[in-house]
Amino acid sequence: MKTTLEESESLTATVEQPNVCEVCARYVEGELHSIDALHESLHPIVRSNAATPDASQLCRRCVEIFSRAQRQIESHSTIFEQNDFVLPTPLRMDADERFTGRGVTIAFLDSGFYAHPDLTEPTNRIVAYKSIFSAEGDQTSLETNDVASWHGMMTSVVAAGNGELAGGFYRGIASDANVALVKIGRTGRISEAQIQEGLEWVLDHAAEFKIRVVNISAGGDFEESYLTNSLAQTVERCTRAGLTVVCAVGNAGHVPGHRVLPPASAPSCIAVGGLDDQNSLDRARRGMYRSSYGPTIDGLQKPEVIAPGIWVAAPILPKTPTAEEAELYSQLHSLPDDELRNAIELHEGVDKDLDEAAMLPIPLLRQLITIKLREGNVINEHYKYVDGTSFAAPIVSSIVASMLEANPRLTPQQIKRILIDTAERVHDIEADRQGWGVVNARAAVARALQS
């Protein structure tokens, strides 16, 4: 099919310089290429993501992006036949597939964790696990699938999962990075003191486990100047020690007067807000997630950058009622009509609504199954889509790990500057909410290579 770089010369160009791509709406140098000259299976996804409804031409960069999408669709056809199309993170961020965080360890501070197959198979990349509650006789482990485990499991897999349970499709950008998992919470709110204790452990063990990036998807107690806040000061110590600290800003942008709290308010950290890209590659559809924003009590711009905070593919915690439900919904969705009732009967007790609706007419039963998939944000039996700046932050952490693979000499200050300089502004969104804009994974790695 005419989608490779070598074959792209045969695509028709008809627009005089300067050109505007009708798909991504960017000014481009060189020729535009006819959408009709692409493989016909690409036409629907290209046109559905186009900036103009009657788009007929696209730029060379869009040809590359959608050609990669087509290759992934072809190699994971079963996923697309059985489930709605949720963009995998590397594709939606246009990540450079050559750099996947090899040799870099990301530390995650979160309420709890689970040794998910996307981190442990075929090679276990969990190099350390620490619970700050171990002195209190904490019996949880990486095999504990309790309510405290799911959040940290999701943040770590969003960044560094290899998509093991999806044939590599729903992987993180840093799919070859190692991870150090630091449990700083149980159930309920995580305090600043707990976050700080986790950070102190990271500082003490950074050299041992080759930690270069710290992801914190948790917020502090209240507004306070970084000059007097102990947690913010610890973040500054981490930066001076060569650790790049990435923090979620929180999800209270809709609450008047709610500002960014420590640790995200620390000057040297990279505070990450949420983008709503509407699960699309079309930049014209970009908008804001309801993330918190500054300026901080010290007058600092926070967040500095934004990344997808909704429609993010993440793993479902195995061996839980949620996992059982997702497995049932996915199975029913793919079964022929004459097998639906029997399957519901065999899984009696998993979902009360389905049990009671088993004898409904098939069209109504199908509608209920679709509602269940939507309500549970189910992609398939192993993955769902989630929202929150808790998951925007690990996307940025994964990009940082890729930058460090490309150039291990980068300092935290250089990394932050590169992310800011290469970010893309979202049209018609005030700077306070988006900072310098959406992180650009490919451009950031390219700039890292040049530094």
C-alpha positions in Angstrom: 0.0 0.0 0.0 1.2 3.6 -0.7 1.9 4.6 2.9 5.6 4.2 3.3 8.1 7.0 3.1 9.7 5.5 0.0 6.3 5.3 -1.7 5.0 8.7 -0.6 6.6 10.3 -3.7 3.8 8.8 -5.7 1.1 10.6 -3.7 -0.4 13.5 -5.6 0.4 17.1 -4.6 -1.8 20.0 -5.9 -1.4 23.0 -3.5 1.0 25.8 -4.1 3.4 27.0 -1.4 2.9 27.9 1.4 0.7 24.8 2.2 -1.6 24.1 5.0 -2.3 20.5 5.9 -6.1 19.9 5.8 -5.7 17.2 8.5 -3.5 18.7 11.2 -4.0 22.4 10.1 -0.3 23.2 10.1 1.7 25.2 7.7 4.2 22.8 6.0 7.0 23.0 3.6 6.9 20.8 0.5 4.0 19.1 -1.2 0.7 17.9 0.2 -0.4 14.4 -0.6 -3.8 13.1 -1.7 -5.8 11.2 0.9 -7.2 9.1 -1.9 -3.7 7.8 -2.7 -3.5 6.3 0.8 -4.6 2.7 1.4 -8.4 2.7 1.5 -8.5 1.3 5.0 -6.9 4.5 6.2 -9.5 6.8 4.7 -12.0 6.7 7.6 -9.5 7.3 10.4 -7.8 10.1 8.5 -11.0 11.9 7.6 -12.5 11.5 11.0 -9.4 13.2 12.4 -9.2 15.9 9.8 -9.4 19.6 10.7 -11.8 20.2 7.8 -14.8 18.0 7.0 -14.0 17.9 3.3 -10.3 17.3 3.6 -8.6 15.8 0.5 -4.9 16.4 1.2 -2.5 15.9 4.1 1.2 16.6 4.9 4.1 14.1 4.9 4.1 14.1 8.7 0.4 13.0 8.8 1.2 10.3 6.2 3.8 8.9 8.6 1.5 9.1 11.7 -1.5 7.5 10.1 0.7 4.9 8.4 2.0 3.8 11.8 -1.6 3.7 13.0 -2.5 1.4 10.1 0.4 -0.9 10.8 -0.7 -1.2 14.5 -4.4 -1.7 13.5 -3.4 -4.5 11.2 -1.2 -6.2 13.7 -3.9 -6.0 16.5 -7.0 -6.5 14.4 -8.7 -8.6 17.1 -8.7 -5.7 19.5 -10.4 -3.4 16.9 -12.9 -6.0 15.9 -14.1 -6.6 19.5 -13.7 -3.1 21.1 -14.1 0.6 20.5 -11.0 2.3 19.2 -9.2 4.0 22.1 -5.9 5.5 21.0 -2.7 4.0 22.6 -0.6 6.6 24.3 2.5 6.4 22.1 0.3 7.0 19.0 -1.7 9.9 20.4 1.6 11.5 21.6 3.5 10.8 18.3 6.3 9.2 20.4 9.6 8.3 18.7 9.5 4.5 18.8 13.3 4.2 18.9 13.4 5.5 22.5 11.5 3.6 25.2 13.3 4.5 28.4 15.9 1.7 28.3 18.4 2.0 31.2 16.3 4.5 33.0 14.4 3.9 36.3 11.3 5.8 37.1 10.2 5.9 40.8 6.5 6.1 41.5 5.1 7.4 44.8 1.5 6.2 45.2 -1.0 4.6 47.5 -0.2 1.1 46.5 0.9 -1.1 43.7 0.4 -4.5 42.0 2.9 -6.5 40.0 1.0 -6.3 36.7 2.1 -8.5 33.8 2.8 -5.4 31.7 5.6 -4.7 34.1 6.8 -8.2 34.9 6.5 -10.2 31.7 8.5 -11.4 29.8 11.1 -9.6 32.0 10.4 -8.2 35.5 11.3 -4.5 35.4 10.3 -3.8 39.0 13.7 -3.2 40.5 12.5 -2.1 43.9 9.4 -2.0 46.1 9.2 0.0 49.3 6.3 0.5 51.7 6.8 3.4 54.2 4.5 1.5 56.5 6.8 -1.6 56.8 7.9 -0.7 60.3 4.2 -0.9 61.3 3.9 -4.5 60.2 2.4 -3.6 56.8 1.6 -7.0 55.2 0.7 -5.7 51.7 2.9 -6.7 48.8 3.0 -6.5 45.0 0.6 -9.4 44.9 -2.0 -7.6 47.1 -5.0 -6.6 44.9 -6.8 -4.5 47.4 -8.4 -1.1 47.0 -5.2 0.7 47.6 -3.3 -1.1 44.8 -5.2 0.0 41.7 -4.1 3.7 41.5 -0.3 3.1 41.7 -0.7 0.1 39.4 -2.3 2.3 36.8 0.1 5.2 37.0 3.2 2.9 36.7 1.7 0.9 33.8 0.5 4.1 32.0 4.1 5.2 31.9 6.1 2.0 31.7 3.8 -0.9 30.8 4.7 -2.9 27.7 1.1 -3.9 26.8 1.8 -7.6 27.5 -1.9 -8.3 27.9 -2.7 -6.5 24.6 0.0 -7.9 22.4 2.0 -4.7 22.9 -0.7 -2.4 21.7 -1.7 -0.6 24.9 1.8 0.2 26.1 3.4 3.2 27.7 5.9 5.4 26.0 8.7 4.2 28.4 7.9 0.5 27.8 11.4 -0.6 28.5 12.1 1.5 31.6 12.6 0.0 35.0 10.4 1.1 37.9 10.8 1.6 41.6 7.5 1.4 43.4 7.1 3.4 46.7 3.9 2.8 48.7 3.1 6.0 50.6 -0.6 5.5 51.3 -3.3 3.1 52.2 -6.9 4.2 51.8 -8.1 7.8 51.9 -5.9 10.9 51.6 -2.2 10.8 51.4 -0.5 13.4 53.6 2.4 15.6 52.8 4.4 13.9 55.4 3.9 10.5 53.7 4.9 12.0 50.3 8.0 13.5 51.9 8.9 10.2 53.5 8.7 8.4 50.1 10.8 11.1 48.5 13.5 10.8 51.2 13.7 7.0 50.4 14.1 7.8 46.7 16.9 10.2 47.5 18.7 7.6 49.6 18.4 4.9 47.0 18.6 6.8 43.7 22.1 5.7 42.9 21.5 2.1 43.9 18.5 1.7 41.5 19.6 4.2 38.8 16.5 6.4 39.5 16.4 9.5 37.3 12.7 10.3 37.2 10.2 10.6 40.1 6.4 10.5 39.4 4.1 11.8 42.1 0.4 11.5 41.4 -0.7 12.8 44.8 -1.3 16.2 46.3 -0.4 17.9 49.6 -2.4 19.3 52.5 -2.8 23.1 51.9 -1.3 26.1 50.1 2.0 27.2 51.5 5.1 29.0 50.1 7.8 26.7 48.9 10.2 28.8 51.0 8.6 27.3 54.2 7.0 24.1 53.0 9.1 21.0 53.9 7.8 18.9 51.0 8.5 21.5 48.4 12.0 21.9 49.9 12.5 18.1 49.5 11.5 18.3 45.9 14.2 21.0 45.4 16.7 18.7 47.0 15.7 16.0 44.6 16.3 18.3 41.6 19.7 19.3 42.9 20.6 15.6 43.2 19.8 15.1 39.5 16.3 13.7 39.8 13.5 15.0 37.6 10.3 15.3 39.6 7.0 15.2 37.8 3.9 16.0 39.7 0.1 15.9 38.9 -1.5 19.3 39.6 -4.8 17.9 40.7 -8.3 17.9 39.3 -10.0 20.8 40.9 -9.9 23.4 38.1 -13.6 23.7 38.3 -13.5 24.8 42.0 -13.1 28.6 42.4 -10.0 29.5 44.4 -8.5 26.0 44.4 -4.9 26.4 43.5 -1.9 24.0 43.0 -0.7 22.5 46.2 2.7 21.0 47.1 4.6 19.1 45.8 3.3 20.4 42.4 3.8 24.0 43.5 7.6 23.4 44.0 9.5 25.6 41.6 11.8 23.0 40.1 9.3 20.2 39.5 7.4 19.7 36.3 3.8 20.2 37.2 1.4 18.5 34.7 -2.1 19.5 33.9 -4.7 17.6 31.9 -5.5 17.8 28.1 -8.7 16.5 26.6 -7.8 15.5 23.1 -11.2 13.8 22.7 -9.4 10.6 21.8 -8.4 12.1 18.5 -5.3 13.0 16.6 -6.9 16.2 15.4 -5.2 19.1 17.1 -8.2 21.3 16.3 -10.3 19.2 18.8 -8.0 19.8 21.7 -9.4 21.2 24.9 -8.7 21.3 28.6 -9.4 18.7 31.3 -10.7 20.1 34.6 -7.2 20.2 36.1 -6.0 22.6 38.8 -3.9 25.6 37.9 -2.1 28.6 39.3 -0.4 30.9 39.7 0.8 29.4 43.0 0.9 31.3 46.3 4.5 32.3 45.2 3.3 33.6 41.9 4.7 30.7 39.9 3.1 29.4 36.6 1.7 25.9 37.3 1.2 23.7 35.4 4.1 24.1 33.1 2.8 21.6 30.5 -0.2 19.4 29.9 -0.8 15.9 28.7 -3.8 13.7 28.1 -5.9 13.6 31.3 -8.8 11.6 29.8 -9.2 8.7 27.5 -6.0 7.2 28.8 -5.7 3.4 28.4 -4.8 1.7 31.8 -4.9 -1.8 33.2 -7.7 -3.3 35.2 -6.6 -4.7 38.6 -6.7 -8.5 38.1 -8.7 -10.8 40.3 -11.2 -8.2 41.4 -15.0 -7.8 40.8 -14.2 -5.0 38.3 -12.0 -7.4 36.3 -14.7 -10.1 36.4 -17.2 -7.6 35.1 -14.9 -6.3 32.3 -14.2 -9.9 31.2 -17.9 -10.7 31.1 -18.9 -7.5 29.2 -16.1 -8.0 26.7 -17.1 -11.7 26.2 -20.8 -10.9 25.7 -19.9 -8.0 23.3 -18.1 -10.5 21.0 -20.5 -13.4 21.2 -23.2 -14.2 18.6 -26.8 -13.6 19.6 -27.7 -17.2 20.2 -25.0 -17.6 22.8 -25.7 -14.5 24.9 -28.2 -16.0 27.4 -26.2 -19.1 28.1 -23.1 -17.0 28.8 -25.0 -14.7 31.2 -26.3 -17.8 33.0 -22.8 -19.3 33.3 -21.6 -16.1 34.9 -24.6 -15.6 37.2 -23.7 -13.3 40.1 -21.1 -11.2 38.3 -23.7 -8.5 37.3 -27.1 -8.3 38.8 -28.6 -6.2 36.0 -27.6 -8.7 33.4 -28.9 -11.6 35.5 -32.3 -9.9 35.6 -32.2 -8.9 31.9 -31.2 -12.3 30.5 -34.6 -13.0 29.0 -35.1 -9.6 27.4 -35.3 -9.4 23.6 -31.8 -9.6 22.1 -31.7 -6.0 20.8 -32.4 -4.7 24.3 -29.9 -7.1 25.8 -27.3 -5.8 23.3 -28.1 -2.3 24.3 -27.6 -3.1 28.0 -24.3 -4.7 27.3 -23.2 -1.6 25.4 -24.3 0.6 28.4 -22.3 -1.6 30.7 -19.2 -1.3 28.6 -19.6 2.5 28.5 -20.3 2.9 32.2 -17.3 0.8 33.1 -15.1 2.6 30.5 -14.1 -0.9 29.4 -11.8 -1.3 26.4 -11.5 -5.1 26.8 -11.2 -7.6 29.6 -7.7 -6.3 30.6 -7.9 -2.5 30.1 -10.2 0.4 30.6 -9.8 4.1 29.9 -9.3 6.4 32.9 -9.1 10.2 33.6 -7.3 12.5 36.0 -4.0 14.4 36.1 -2.8 11.3 38.0 -2.4 9.8 34.6 -1.3 12.8 32.7 1.8 13.0 34.9 3.1 9.5 34.1 2.8 10.2 30.4 5.2 13.1 30.9 7.4 10.9 33.1 7.6 8.4 30.3 8.6 11.1 27.9 11.3 12.2 30.3 12.6 8.6 30.5 12.8 8.5 26.7 14.7 11.8 26.7 17.2 10.4 29.2 17.7 7.3 27.1 18.4 9.5 24.1 20.8 11.7 26.2 21.7 10.5 29.7 23.7 13.7 30.4 20.6 15.8 30.6 20.0 17.7 33.9 16.5 18.1 35.4 16.7 21.8 34.4 17.5 21.0 30.8 14.7 18.5 30.6 12.2 21.0 31.9 13.4 23.6 29.5 13.2 21.3 26.5 9.6 20.2 27.4 8.6 23.8 27.7 10.3 24.9 24.5 8.8 22.1 22.4 5.3 22.2 23.9 2.4 23.1 21.6 -0.1 25.7 22.7 -3.8 24.8 22.7 -5.8 27.5 20.7 -8.1 29.8 22.7 -7.0 28.4 26.2 -5.6 30.9 28.6 -1.9 30.4 29.6 -2.7 30.0 33.3 -4.6 26.7 32.6 -2.2 25.1 30.0 1.1 26.6 30.9 3.3 26.3 27.8 1.0 23.8 26.2 0.9 20.1 25.3 4.1 18.1 25.6 5.5 17.1 22.2 7.1 13.7 22.7 8.9 13.4 19.4 10.2 17.0 19.4 11.4 16.7 23.0 13.4 13.5 22.2 14.8 15.2 19.1 15.9 18.2 21.1 17.4 15.9 23.8 19.6 14.3 21.1 20.8 17.7 20.0 21.7 18.9 23.5 
